[in-house]
Amino acid sequence: MMLWGKAEKRQPTHAQRLFHGLVREWLWIGLLILPMTAYLSMSPGLALNTSLYDSLRRLTPLPVDPRILLVTIDDSSIKKLGRWPWPRNLHADLIDRIQAARPAAIIFDVTFREPGDPANDQRLADAVCSAGNVVLPLARDGATGYNPPAAQLLPLFKCANGTGHINVEADSDSVVRSLYLREGPPDATAVNLAWLVYQMMEPTAEMPGVPGEGSTVDWLRDHSIRIPFIDAHGDFPRVSYASVLQGEVRPELLRDRLILVGSTASGDRFATPQANAAGVEIQANVLNGLLQNRSIVDLPGWMAAVMATSLVALLLGLLLYRPRYALWMTLGCMAVALVGSWALLRLGHWWSPAASLVGLLLSYLIWNWRRLSVILAYFGWELARLDNEPKVLPERRRAPSSNGDVLQSRIFALEQAVSRTRDTRRFMADGLECLPVATLISDPKGNILLANRIARDVFGNDLVNQNLLEQLADLGYPPLHNGVRPALSALELVEFRDIHQRSLRMELAPMLPADGDIALGWLLSFTDLTEERNAQQHRETMLRFLTHDLRAPHSAILALLDVHNDQSPIFGQIEQQVRRALSLTESFVQLAKAEADGYRFQPTLFAMLVMDAFDQVALLAQLKSIHLEHDLDEADEGMVLADQSLLTRALFNVLENAIKYSSSGTTVRLSLSTGEGWLECRISDQGPGIAAADLPDVFRQYRRFDSAQGSEGLGLGLTMVKAVVERHNGQISCESVVGKGTTFRLKLPLLDESSGN
């Protein structure tokens, strides 16, 4: 048996096989999700990348460098100076006006492509040469290169401190988020305008960004960066072009500033993550990031893939190790991805968490889907086994839905099983509660799990979660009085008297599983044998009295007969002893009848029973010169349901006692009254009375009081009376005053003649 049990334990259960299958399947799923996550992390075209970038970038805005100042060609300047394009001598005058304030650099975001008035072009070239710190833009001409300046503009570009491109890159949603710091034809690449200005201030600075992936044979792109825009609610300090030209701006505002000149008029704008921005504003944002070393550079693709797949691999392992917290672990990993991306963005690096978020979400969804499938499969297997079990109670089975939905069929089967289990449990609980003996169920350690009503009455408290051995010790179980707590299996099954003097028989049985020999719990029952043991003791007492008191007179008779076998006065003594024996026997017989179950009830006129009893005691009363009185003529006639013989005998006993203990010449009176469904019979005498201390024991067997000295009897008559009255659903009581007499009150329910009861 043990070898079979060990071999059985080595075999995996159905649930273990399902779990092992889920682990293997999860490994294959991980091998699919991780490469997919790596691929998405290196795909810049993922739409979620741009949304996450815009949202996280708003949380990391750059402050405005105070050295930057915009001179804007705005709508008010056009209104004052005329339609665009303006004569180039105006730009020359602007340069002279700004240069007089000694700025750090003058950066034009205005292209000079077509020649204009030669004198004005020369005037502009002279102003640029005189200033020495003017930077001019380059504009791309088609797909092959930058538009070369006209011949008469060559002096202008030769006098410039440098030229840089102003190209920007629009993403697939036409929003400008990045640019290349160097781009152009292979033999004539140009740096970005803002980088050129920054390099003038920091000659040894290294160009940020990574090599571009958008290079072609005819056009090279290098050092891609993302534009670090300032806060959407902030702005660069700016003055109007016309205000500077007309001298309305104080020179102190222009001194040592990096002045960007460009158009902000309506229509000349680009879409950005914040709002539409002019080209000069985009260059100002690029320059602002360079000045604060906060240009945003994308992480290398391999690094982004490693970070994304690491988070997804971590979640895959955690889901397998701690499936209970799947949702919280998934949300935690997503939060780590978002917070990590935000922290890198603050440090000037961009890593898109979109791929990892997609991988994490897919992992969670697939994990829950597969776990649900395994759970449904296991439930289906277990429910099928449960359905094949023998049915304890009859049940009405409903037809399942026929739409082929596995989940719905499992729910239906589970509903059936739960209903069956609930009915069985209720049946067992109700059956346990209705058992006629005290019953308890405990776990293997003796902690009580269930107890029925009778058990609660026996122990006198709520037993659930209590220790069985402690409760037995409190009840008075003898083997536990020495303080030793043996195992439940070692308890002695004995009958004992508890602390309330009840005779209890204890029975104990282990609750064994169908396929094992280790107890899952214990079933304990107590049978209350108090009444049986008391009756047995009573019978034994009666037998002892019968044996003793009948043997003595008969022995005396035999002895007298042996001595005198002829006619002599001794025969009178013999007769007396015999009569005494017969009287004692009669008393025991009457008491036995009173306590037996052979009553024959029938509708009876109570007055008739009283008259029969009076007739039987009349001679006794006459011999003692005692007057018997009753008020039957005055009382209403009352019908009772009675055993006429026993109830007459009970009345006789009370009247006989009243006569026996009364003095000659006294009166014994019987009176009747009815009311509220009861008949009351009062029997009063004028005897010596009973002491108050003895009244509680007046109906107990074999009790004789001081007032009964000199009278024969064993004290069984009133016990018989009480038994008869109670079997008639009545009540009996005694009132007595020493020296004045005693009154017995017998109350019996009147017969309801209308209902026949």
C-alpha positions, 0 to 999 in steps of 0.5 A: 500500500505504501509503495503504491502511494509513493509511486502515485506521488511521483506521477504528475497530476493533471494540473501539473501537466497543464502547468508544465505545458504552459511553461513550455508554451510561454518560452516559445511565446517569449522567443516570438515577442522579444525579436518583435520588440527589438524590431519595433524599437529600431523602427522610427516610423512607429506612430506611437514614437512621435506621440510619446516623444511629444508628451514626454518632451513637454515634461522636459522643456528648456529654459531660454538662454538670455543671450538670444534675441530675435529681430522679427520681420513681423506684420507690423514691420511689413506694414511700416516698411512696405511689401516684401522683399525690401530693398537691401539697403534696409538690411544694411542699415539694420546691420549698421544699427545693430553693430553700433550696439556691439552684439556677439553675432548677427544671424540672418535667417533671410535668404539672398538669392536673386540680385537686386539693385546693384547699389543696394547689394553693394551697400549690404555687402559693405555693411556685412564686411564692416560688421564682421560677425554676420552669418548668412543662410544657405537654401537648398536648391532642389535635390542636388545642392544649394542655390549659388548666389548671383555674381553681384552677391558674391562680395556679400557672401565673401564678407559674411563670417560664415554660411549655414543651412537652414534645412529642417526635417518633417516627420511622416505627420508633417511635423518638424521635430529634428534636423541634420547639423551637416548636410549637402552634396558630397563635395560641398556639405554645409553645417547648420546655421545655429551650429555655425554660430555656436562653433564661433563661440565654442571652437573646440566643441564636438558636433552632437548627434549620430550619423544620419540614415537618410543619406543618398548618393547625391545628398549626404546627411550627418549628425541628426538631432532632435530640436529641444523646444522651449516651454510652449508657454514661454518665448524668446525675447524679441523686438520688431525689425522696424523698431530697431531700424528706426532706433526705437530699441535701446543699444543696451538691449542689443549688446553682447546678444546673439541676434537672429533676424528672420520672418515671423509674419503670417504664412511663413511657418512650420508645424512643430510639436508645440505650435506653428513656428517660424524658421528663425524660431526653429533656429533659435531653439536649436541654438538654445539647446546647443548653448545649454548642451541639451541637444537631444540625440537618439540612442543607437538602435542596438542600445534601444533594442537591448533596453526594450527587450530587457524590460519585456524579458523581465516581465515574461519571467515575472509573469511566470514566477509571480502570476498573481500580480500580473497586472501590477507587474505589467503596469510597473514595467510600463511605468519604468519604461516611461520614467526611464525614457523621461529621465534620458530625455532630460539628459539629452538622449531619446529612447522611445518606450513605444516598442517596450510598451507594445511588447509589455502589453502583448505579453500581459494579454497573451499571458492572461489568454493562455492562463485562461485557456489552461484554467478553462481546460482544467475546469472542464476536466475537473467538472467532468470528473465531478459530474461523473461522481455519484449524486447525493441528492436528485437534481434537475439538469438544464440543457446547456447552450448549443452555440459552441462557446467554450466559456459559456459551457464551462460557466454552465457546468460550474453553475451546476457543480456549485449548485450541487455542492451548495445543496449537498453542503446544506443537506449535510449541515442540516443533517448534522444540525438535526442529529439527535446526539451532540456531534462535532467535527474537528480538523486533525489538530483538534480545532472544531470546525462544525458543531450541531445545536445539541453539542452547543447545548452540552458544552454551553458555548460556541464551539467553532474554532475552539480546541476539542481537548480544551473543551473536553477538559472544561466539560469534566472528561476524566482522562484530561483532569491530570492536565495531560493532552493526549492525541485524539486517536488515544482518547478513551471512549468512556461514559462519564459524568460531566460537571453538570452531572450528566451521564455522557457516552463519548464516541470518536471516529477518524474521517478518512479519505477514500484513497488513504489512511491518514485522518482528515479530521475527527467525528466526535459524538456524545450521547446523553444517557442521564435519564436512562441512568437515573431511571436505572438507579431509581429502579435499583433503589426501588428493588433494594427497598422492596427486597429489604422491606418485604423480606423483613415482615415475611421473615417475621411471619415465618418466625412466628409461625415456626414458634406458634402453629396453633390458634393464638393472639400471635396471628393478629401480629402476623396479619398486621405484618402481612398488611404492612407488606401489602401496603408497601407493595401497593405503594410501589406498584402505584408509583410504577404505574404513575411513571409508566407510559400506559395512561388511558385518557378519556373525557371525565367529569372531575367531580365524579373522581372527587366523589369516588375518592371521598367514598374511599377515604370516608371510613378512614375519616370516620375512624379518626372523627375527621369531618370531610367537606367539599363544595361540589354543589357550588362549583361549576362542573369541569371536564378534564381528559384523565386516566380515571383510575390513576387520577382517583388514586392521586386524589385518594393519596392526598386526602389520605395524607390529610386524614393521616396527619390531622388530629381528631375532630378537625376538618379536611376540606376540598374545593374546586374552581375554574378559570382561564382554561384551568381547573384548580382543586384545593385540599386543605387540612388542619394538621401540624403543617410542614416546615418552610425548609422542608417544602421544596422536598415534599414531593421527593421520594422517601422523604419524611419530615418531623411532622410525620413521626409516628405514622407509617409510610415510605414517602412515596404517595406524594411522589406518585401524585406529582407524577400523575398530575404532570402526566396530565399536563397539570401542576401541583404545589403545596402551601403549609404553615406549621401548627395551622395546616397544609393546602395542596393545589392541583391544577389541570387543563380543562377539556375544550369540548368545542375542539374535542381536546 
